[in-house]
Amino acid sequence: MATIQERQEEIIEEFSFSEDWLDRYQLIIDKGNEGEGIDVKYKDDQHLIEGCQSKVWVNADLKDGKVYYQGESNTEIVNGIVSMLVYILSGNTPDDILNADLEFIDKIGLKEHLTPTRSNGMLAMVKQMRMYAMVFKAQLEK
């Protein structure tokens, strides 16, 4: 299984083929369409991310010491962002997730090309995914 760094590099490389932000937005939307989404049973208030203008649901499960995420949004761009985060972080240990430098966000220009509310929403998604990892780490250490 690929590491967080390897998956980030894969996404950075995909985005490097276009400097045009309309093309990059389309690539983000495509990532959302490729994502597996989230089981409908998790589309509830308990799994809704606070701080996002759009509706974003994230769930995480711990299997064999690794965290597996599901995520989905009701808007195309945000759905693409959550799908990339799910792809990059899923299948890794809580420690790997907590120590990950999500450099792809800056390297593909996401931070500078998102509206402030979308940027805040993305940070809220990352925070929630790390919170899940923190809880699972604590469970594993018991």
C-alpha positions in Angstrom: 0.0 0.0 0.0 1.3 3.5 -0.9 2.4 5.8 1.8 0.8 9.2 2.5 3.8 10.9 0.9 3.6 8.7 -2.2 -0.1 9.4 -2.7 0.5 13.1 -2.3 3.3 13.0 -4.9 0.9 11.2 -7.3 -1.7 14.0 -6.9 0.9 16.7 -7.2 2.1 15.1 -10.4 -1.4 14.9 -11.8 -2.0 18.6 -11.1 1.4 19.6 -12.6 0.1 18.9 -16.1 -2.0 22.1 -16.0 -1.3 25.6 -14.9 -4.8 26.7 -15.9 -7.1 26.9 -12.8 -10.2 26.0 -14.8 -8.6 22.7 -15.7 -7.4 22.2 -12.1 -11.0 22.8 -10.8 -12.2 20.2 -13.3 -9.5 17.8 -12.0 -10.7 18.4 -8.5 -14.3 17.7 -9.6 -13.1 14.5 -11.3 -11.4 13.4 -8.1 -14.8 13.7 -6.4 -16.5 11.7 -9.0 -13.9 9.0 -8.7 -14.2 8.9 -4.9 -16.3 6.2 -3.3 -18.3 8.7 -1.2 -19.8 7.8 2.1 -22.3 5.1 3.2 -25.7 6.8 3.4 -26.0 5.8 7.1 -23.2 8.2 7.9 -24.9 11.2 6.2 -26.1 12.5 9.5 -25.4 15.4 11.9 -22.9 13.3 13.9 -20.6 13.0 10.8 -21.2 16.5 9.5 -18.0 18.7 9.6 -18.4 21.9 11.5 -16.9 24.9 9.8 -17.8 24.0 6.2 -20.1 26.2 4.2 -21.0 23.1 2.2 -22.3 19.9 3.8 -19.4 17.5 4.3 -19.6 14.2 6.0 -16.6 12.1 7.1 -16.5 8.8 8.8 -13.5 6.7 9.9 -13.0 3.1 10.9 -10.0 1.4 12.5 -9.1 -2.0 11.0 -5.9 -3.9 11.8 -4.3 -0.8 13.3 -5.0 1.4 10.2 -7.6 4.1 9.7 -10.0 4.0 6.8 -12.0 7.1 5.9 -15.1 7.8 3.9 -16.1 11.3 2.9 -18.5 13.1 0.7 -19.9 16.6 0.1 -23.0 18.0 -1.5 -20.9 20.4 -3.7 -18.5 19.3 -6.5 -15.3 21.1 -5.6 -15.6 20.3 -1.9 -16.4 16.6 -2.8 -13.2 16.5 -4.8 -11.2 17.9 -1.9 -12.6 15.5 0.7 -12.1 12.6 -1.8 -8.4 13.6 -2.2 -8.0 13.7 1.6 -9.7 10.3 2.0 -7.4 8.9 -0.8 -4.2 10.3 0.7 -4.9 9.4 4.4 -6.9 6.1 4.3 -5.1 2.9 5.1 -2.4 4.4 7.3 -1.7 4.2 11.0 -3.0 6.9 13.3 0.6 8.0 13.9 1.3 8.3 10.2 -1.8 10.4 9.8 -1.1 12.6 12.8 2.5 13.2 11.6 1.7 13.8 8.0 2.6 17.1 6.4 -0.2 17.6 3.9 2.1 19.5 1.5 -0.1 18.7 -1.6 -2.5 21.5 -0.4 0.2 24.1 -1.0 2.0 22.4 -3.9 -1.1 22.2 -6.1 -2.2 25.7 -5.2 -5.4 24.8 -3.3 -4.9 27.2 -0.5 -4.4 30.2 -2.7 -7.2 29.4 -5.2 -10.0 28.5 -2.8 -12.3 31.0 -1.4 -11.6 31.8 2.3 -14.7 29.8 3.4 -13.7 26.8 1.3 -10.2 27.0 2.6 -11.5 27.1 6.2 -13.8 24.1 5.4 -10.8 22.2 4.0 -8.9 22.9 7.3 -11.9 21.7 9.3 -11.9 18.4 7.3 -8.2 17.9 8.0 -8.8 18.7 11.7 -11.7 16.2 11.9 -9.7 13.4 10.2 -6.8 14.0 12.5 -9.2 13.9 15.5 -10.4 10.4 14.4 -6.7 9.4 14.2 -6.1 10.7 17.7 -9.0 8.8 19.1 -7.9 5.6 17.4 -4.3 6.1 18.6 -5.6 6.3 22.2 -7.7 3.1 21.7 -4.6 1.3 20.4 -2.5 2.4 23.3 -4.9 1.0 25.9 
